């Protein structure tokens, strides 16, 4: 279970890093750009710890699903970005896949 905490940390750090990447305006604003790179590095370190015990496909599915949800929410709240129905449908399908893996897969 501890390895899933590393996965959770990796997801949160990656989402913050991606938000800072947007704020860096194409790496033209120094502090968000550098902060983004540092957080990505720590995020990948946490992911590497997680992958010592969690199957790669499972970890990446969880990472992707939760990352999409969180970055979509932050993009809406911070940058006022909205999604159309096909984008929302795609996100719901990804989340459904992660839930199915967690509930029914023997590899988790």
Secondary structure, 3 states (H helix, E strand, C coil): CHHHHHHHHHHHHHHHHHHHHHHCCCCCCHHHHHHHHHHHHHHHHHHHHHCCCCCHHHHHHHHHHHHHHHHHHHHHHHHCCCCCHHHHHHHHHHHHHHHHHHHHCCCC
